[in-house]
Amino acid sequence: MATNKNQHFVPRCYLRPFSQEEEGKVIRLFNIDRLQVTDNAAVKHQCSSSYFYGNDEQLENAIQFLEQSYAATLRNIRVSSYKQLTPKDEIVLKRFWLFQYLRTEAASKRAVEMNNHLGEVAKVGPSFKLGVRDAVIMAMHTFAQEMHIIDDMRVCLVKNSSSLPFITSDDPAVITNRWFLYDRRHLGHTFGLQSAGVLLVMPVSPKLVFIAYDPDVYAISKISGIANTRKVGDVRSINQLQILNCRANVFPGPTYDSTVLYNEYQSHKGRRLPTRHVLHYSVLDKVEGQYKRYRVVDSPEEVDHQDALVHMQALFPKPDSWPMFLHWRRKGFGCTNGTGMGCIRRSQIQGIGGPSFEKMYTRH
């Protein structure tokens, strides 16, 4: 039996740098539904739920170990004398980002919505339905199986020397992809953890952000894994990702001006997505030799059919700006074999059968 009933999906050790006096007791939050700032919300009540991970004591202990490792790394990287990102700190940050990306309430609800929508279209029984806690446990298994999937990505800590702080949210580990979102050759394809051009972003304090990027597509000028920005525009681009990705609450830190935050939200809310997935339903159109050709229809009831394919596509909000320290790599590329897998990083093609892979070069 788990010893803690109130279990956090965004841990208190993560929220502490954004809390009042960094004491981890109270925190400012901006609720996007009420458009209201609360100055002294209790941290212990944020991003938590009763037995969110169930009552498995072994799982709870594993989560506590990862959070304690992150807390120790956070203390290391925030001291002024820290000048070089160590391999140990890098791997802890990568593991924590992945775990945080998979485990939030928002991530679990997205998984539930996608799964249950698929079940409705496929007209399967109620046993196919997924609950939030089921999605959480599935995410824990995914983390255990896939924790090495982002090990090949390059990591950079960006120090914020501007007048504007980084903000965070109830879904702080953001995945995005500048290349996929703006290159029309990727239309119809979604992206994920193995995709070329993927970017992983997570503010770790008002003055520091973790970024992992595909080094075959992007470049960031840094020294020993650490970069610096003095540009307010860079910080706004990073903060925009939190506004676009959050489920309900943004945590702006104690010094962020409330009016500026409100205006930032108003300028970006049109880019928030009402749903984070779309379902494509295709019916058999014709058979040519050994191959079948399918045609996309608006709904399963549109035509009589016996053979169909259902494809679920994840959707991601499209920012209107990117930090200027994020550069395109000269002759950047990903790898594609022309299948629905899309364009992936070269480190991910090992062991994949089917057509051979070729390089797809970036255009910019």
C-alpha positions in Angstrom: 0.0 0.0 0.0 1.3 3.4 -1.0 2.1 5.6 2.1 1.2 8.9 0.5 -2.4 9.5 -0.4 -1.9 13.0 -2.0 0.3 12.1 -5.0 1.7 14.9 -7.2 1.9 14.6 -11.0 4.0 17.8 -11.0 6.3 17.3 -7.9 6.8 19.9 -5.3 10.5 19.8 -5.8 9.9 21.0 -9.4 7.5 23.8 -8.4 9.7 25.1 -5.5 11.9 27.5 -7.6 8.6 29.2 -8.8 7.1 29.5 -5.3 7.2 32.4 -3.0 10.7 32.8 -1.5 11.4 29.4 -3.0 10.1 27.8 0.2 7.8 25.4 -1.6 4.7 26.4 0.4 2.7 28.9 -1.6 2.8 29.8 -5.3 1.2 32.3 -7.7 -1.1 30.7 -10.3 -3.0 32.0 -13.3 -6.1 30.0 -14.1 -6.8 30.2 -17.8 -10.5 29.4 -17.5 -11.3 32.1 -14.9 -8.5 34.4 -16.2 -7.7 35.0 -12.6 -4.4 35.2 -10.7 -4.2 33.7 -7.2 -1.2 35.0 -5.3 -1.0 32.5 -2.4 -2.1 29.1 -3.6 -0.9 26.2 -1.4 1.8 24.2 -3.3 0.7 20.9 -1.7 -2.7 21.2 -3.4 -1.3 21.9 -6.9 -1.1 19.2 -9.6 -2.0 16.4 -7.2 -4.7 13.9 -6.7 -5.6 11.1 -4.2 -3.6 8.0 -5.1 -2.9 9.4 -8.6 -0.5 6.5 -9.2 -2.6 3.9 -7.4 -1.5 2.2 -4.2 1.6 0.5 -5.4 4.3 1.2 -2.8 7.1 0.0 -5.1 6.0 2.4 -7.9 5.8 5.2 -5.3 9.3 4.5 -4.1 10.6 4.5 -7.7 9.0 7.9 -8.3 10.4 9.4 -5.1 13.9 8.2 -6.1 13.6 10.0 -9.5 12.3 13.1 -7.9 15.1 13.1 -5.3 17.6 12.7 -8.1 16.1 15.7 -10.0 16.0 17.8 -6.8 19.8 17.1 -6.3 20.6 18.0 -9.9 18.5 21.1 -9.7 20.5 22.3 -6.7 23.7 21.6 -8.7 22.8 23.4 -11.9 21.4 26.5 -10.2 24.6 27.6 -8.3 26.5 30.5 -9.9 29.7 28.5 -10.1 28.1 25.7 -12.2 29.9 26.2 -15.6 29.7 22.8 -17.3 26.8 20.5 -17.7 28.0 17.1 -16.5 26.9 13.7 -18.0 25.3 12.7 -14.8 23.2 15.9 -14.6 22.3 15.6 -18.3 20.9 12.1 -18.0 18.9 13.0 -14.8 17.4 16.0 -16.6 16.5 13.8 -19.7 14.9 11.1 -17.5 13.0 13.6 -15.5 11.7 15.4 -18.6 10.5 12.1 -20.1 8.9 11.0 -16.9 7.2 14.4 -16.4 6.0 14.5 -20.0 4.3 11.1 -19.6 2.8 11.4 -16.2 0.8 14.6 -15.9 -3.0 14.6 -15.6 -3.1 16.5 -18.9 -1.1 13.7 -20.6 -3.3 11.0 -19.1 -6.5 12.8 -20.1 -5.2 13.1 -23.7 -4.5 9.4 -23.8 -8.0 8.7 -22.4 -9.7 11.0 -25.0 -7.8 9.4 -27.9 -8.4 5.8 -26.7 -12.1 6.3 -26.0 -12.7 8.2 -29.3 -11.2 5.3 -31.2 -13.4 2.9 -29.3 -16.5 4.8 -30.2 -15.7 4.9 -33.9 -14.7 1.2 -33.9 -17.9 0.4 -32.0 -16.2 -1.9 -29.5 -17.5 -2.7 -26.1 -17.1 -0.8 -22.8 -14.2 -3.0 -21.8 -12.1 -1.0 -24.3 -12.7 2.2 -22.4 -9.7 3.7 -20.5 -9.7 5.6 -17.3 -7.3 8.2 -16.1 -5.6 6.0 -13.6 -5.3 3.2 -16.2 -3.6 5.8 -18.5 -1.2 6.8 -15.7 -0.1 3.1 -15.1 0.3 2.7 -18.9 2.5 5.8 -18.9 4.7 4.4 -16.1 5.2 1.2 -18.2 6.0 3.3 -21.3 8.7 5.2 -19.3 10.3 2.0 -18.1 10.4 0.6 -21.7 11.3 3.8 -23.5 13.5 5.7 -21.1 16.5 5.5 -23.5 14.6 6.9 -26.6 15.9 10.5 -26.1 19.4 9.6 -25.0 20.8 10.6 -28.4 19.5 14.2 -28.2 21.8 17.1 -27.4 21.0 19.0 -24.2 21.5 22.7 -23.4 20.7 24.7 -20.3 19.8 28.3 -21.2 20.3 30.9 -18.6 17.9 33.8 -18.6 19.7 37.2 -18.2 16.7 39.2 -19.5 14.2 41.2 -17.4 11.4 38.7 -18.0 11.2 35.4 -16.0 10.5 32.0 -17.4 7.0 30.6 -16.4 5.8 27.1 -15.9 2.5 25.2 -15.8 0.6 22.1 -14.8 2.0 20.4 -17.9 5.6 21.8 -18.0 7.4 19.2 -20.1 6.7 20.3 -23.6 7.4 18.5 -26.9 7.4 20.5 -30.1 9.0 20.3 -33.5 9.8 23.4 -35.5 10.7 21.5 -38.7 7.5 19.4 -38.7 5.2 22.3 -38.0 6.5 24.5 -40.8 7.7 22.2 -43.6 4.7 21.2 -45.8 6.4 17.9 -46.7 5.4 16.7 -43.2 1.7 17.5 -43.7 -0.4 14.5 -42.6 2.4 13.2 -40.4 2.5 13.8 -36.7 5.7 13.7 -34.6 6.8 12.0 -31.5 9.8 11.1 -29.3 11.7 9.4 -32.2 11.0 12.1 -34.8 13.7 14.2 -36.5 13.6 17.8 -35.5 12.0 17.2 -32.1 12.5 19.7 -29.3 12.0 19.0 -25.6 11.6 22.1 -23.4 11.1 22.5 -19.6 11.7 25.5 -17.5 13.4 24.5 -14.3 13.4 28.0 -12.6 12.5 31.5 -13.6 16.1 31.9 -14.8 16.9 28.6 -16.3 15.3 26.3 -19.0 16.2 22.8 -20.1 16.2 22.1 -23.8 17.0 18.9 -25.6 17.2 19.0 -29.4 18.0 16.9 -32.5 21.6 17.9 -33.3 21.1 16.8 -37.0 18.5 19.5 -37.4 19.3 22.3 -35.0 22.3 24.0 -33.4 22.6 26.2 -30.2 25.7 28.2 -29.5 26.8 27.2 -26.0 29.8 26.5 -23.9 30.1 23.2 -22.0 26.3 22.7 -22.5 25.3 26.1 -21.2 24.0 29.0 -23.2 22.8 32.5 -22.2 20.1 34.8 -23.5 19.5 38.5 -22.8 16.6 38.8 -25.2 13.1 39.2 -23.8 11.8 37.8 -27.2 13.6 34.5 -26.5 12.0 34.2 -23.1 8.6 35.0 -24.5 9.0 32.3 -27.1 9.7 29.7 -24.3 6.9 31.0 -22.2 4.5 30.7 -25.1 5.0 27.0 -25.1 3.7 26.8 -21.5 0.6 28.8 -22.3 -0.1 26.7 -25.4 0.5 23.4 -23.5 -1.0 23.9 -20.1 -4.2 22.2 -19.0 -5.6 24.7 -16.6 -3.0 26.6 -14.6 0.2 28.6 -15.4 2.6 29.3 -12.6 4.4 32.6 -13.4 6.6 32.9 -10.3 6.5 35.7 -7.7 7.8 38.6 -9.9 6.0 38.2 -13.2 3.6 41.1 -13.8 0.0 40.0 -13.8 -1.0 42.4 -16.5 1.8 41.3 -18.8 0.8 37.7 -18.1 -2.8 38.3 -19.0 -1.9 40.1 -22.2 0.5 37.3 -23.2 -2.3 34.7 -22.7 -4.7 36.8 -24.7 -2.2 37.0 -27.6 -1.6 33.3 -27.7 -4.9 31.7 -26.7 -6.1 31.5 -30.3 -3.3 29.0 -30.9 -4.4 26.7 -28.1 -6.0 23.5 -29.6 -9.5 22.5 -28.4 -8.5 18.9 -29.0 -5.1 17.3 -29.2 -5.9 14.5 -31.7 -7.8 13.8 -34.9 -9.1 10.5 -36.1 -8.8 9.5 -39.8 -11.2 6.8 -41.0 -10.4 5.2 -44.4 -12.4 2.5 -46.3 -11.2 0.1 -48.9 -11.3 1.8 -52.3 -9.9 -0.8 -54.6 -7.4 -3.7 -54.8 -4.5 -3.5 -57.2 -2.6 -6.8 -57.3 -1.1 -7.4 -53.9 -1.9 -3.9 -52.7 -5.0 -2.3 -51.2 -5.9 1.3 -51.7 -8.0 3.1 -49.0 -9.9 6.3 -49.2 -10.4 8.7 -46.3 -14.1 9.4 -45.5 -15.7 11.8 -43.0 -17.4 9.1 -41.0 -17.8 5.3 -41.0 -21.5 5.7 -42.0 -20.7 7.6 -45.1 -20.4 4.5 -47.3 -21.0 0.7 -47.0 -17.8 -1.1 -46.4 -16.3 -4.3 -44.9 -12.7 -3.3 -44.7 -11.4 -0.1 -43.1 -8.3 1.5 -41.5 -8.4 3.9 -38.5 -5.5 6.3 -37.9 -5.2 8.4 -34.8 -3.0 11.6 -35.3 -1.7 13.6 -32.4 -2.0 17.4 -32.8 0.4 20.0 -31.5 -0.1 23.8 -31.2 2.0 25.9 -33.5 3.9 28.7 -31.8 4.2 32.1 -33.6 7.8 32.6 -32.7 11.0 30.6 -31.8 14.0 31.7 -29.7 16.7 33.3 -31.7 19.4 31.1 -30.1 17.8 28.1 -31.8 19.5 27.8 -35.3 19.1 25.5 -38.2 21.9 23.1 -38.7 23.6 23.4 -42.1 22.5 20.5 -44.3 20.2 19.3 -41.5 18.4 16.1 -42.1 16.2 13.3 -40.8 15.6 9.8 -42.2 12.5 8.5 -44.0 11.5 5.3 -45.8 8.3 6.7 -47.3 6.0 4.9 -44.8 3.5 6.3 -42.2 6.4 6.3 -39.7 7.4 9.7 -41.1 10.8 11.3 -40.7 12.8 10.0 -37.7 16.3 10.6 -36.2 19.1 8.4 -37.6 19.6 6.9 -34.2 16.1 5.5 -34.3 16.3 3.5 -37.5 18.2 0.5 -36.2 16.1 -2.7 -36.2 13.3 -1.2 -38.3 12.4 -3.5 -41.2 10.7 -2.6 -44.5 11.9 -0.1 -47.2 15.3 1.3 -46.8 15.8 4.8 -45.3 17.0 7.9 -47.1 17.9 11.3 -45.9 15.4 14.1 -46.0 17.1 17.5 -45.8 15.7 20.6 -44.1 14.6 23.6 -46.1 15.0 27.1 -44.6 
